[in-house]
Structure formats: C-alpha cells, structure tokens
Amino acid sequence: MFDLTDILNKREAVISAFTTFRGADPFDYCVIDDFFVPDVAAALAQEFPDFSSPIWHEYNNAIEVKNA
C-alpha cells in the first residue's frame, strides 16, 4: 500500500507554494510535481471515471470540446 507520512511530508512544499503563488500575476496557482507517491496516485487514478464514461457531460461546440 502506501505510507501516510509520505503524503504528510509534502505539507511544507504545499505551504511554501501557496504562500509564493497566492495572488501571483498572471497565474495564481502552481503545480507540485510528484505530490502523491506513485502508489497513491495510481489508486486515485483507478477511482476516477474513464474519459469515455457516460457519467461525464460532453461539451462539443465552437469554443470547447471537453467532458465535465
């Protein structure tokens, strides 16, 4: 499985990123690579519906093609 401490150890990185990027211009968000350990990321991916799942609402028009 996975060790919860691996997730909790990312806390400092998250706090630092939030402090740095909050209100930044032009983008007020950040991406933290490898936030989840591989086992956790794989488990989460298994829980997420497939892109072709009928659960999604499909948008397909002149300005967007996406599932939401």
N, C-alpha and C positions, 0 to 999 in steps of 0.2 A: 504494500500500500504506500503511504507517504507519511512523512513526519510533519506534524503541525508546526514545529519550530522552524522549519524551512520557510513556511509562509510568514510566520510572525517576524522572522529576521528581516523581511523586506520592509518592515514598518518605517525604519529610518529613511530608506530611499523614498518611500511614498511621502513622508512628511517633508523631506527636502524638496522633492519635485513639486509638491503642492505649493510650498512657500515660494519657490522660484517662478513658477508659471502662472500662479493665480493673478489674473488681471493683466497678463503679458499682452503685448501687441506685436504682431497681428493675431497670434494664436494663444488662447488662454487654456491650453491643455498640453499634456505631454504623454509620451508613450514610454513605458518602462519595459524594456526587453527582458524576457525570461522572468516575468513577475511570478508565475507559478512554476513550481518544479515540474518536470515532464510528466510524472505520474498524475499529478493533479490536473494539468492541462488536458491530458488525454481523457481523464474521467469526465471533465466538464464537456469536452467535445462530444463524447458519447451521449450526453444528456441533451444536447442541443439538437433541435429538429433539422433534418436534412433540408437543403435549399429547395428541393423539389417537393417537399411535404405540402399537403393540402392545407395545413394549418396557417400558412402564410397568406396574406393579402397581396395580390400581384398588381404592381403598377407598371403599366406599359403605355407610355404616351410620348408626346413630342419632347418633353423635357426630362423624363426619367424612365428607367427600366430597372425595377427593383422588387424585392419581396420584403414585406414588413409584417 
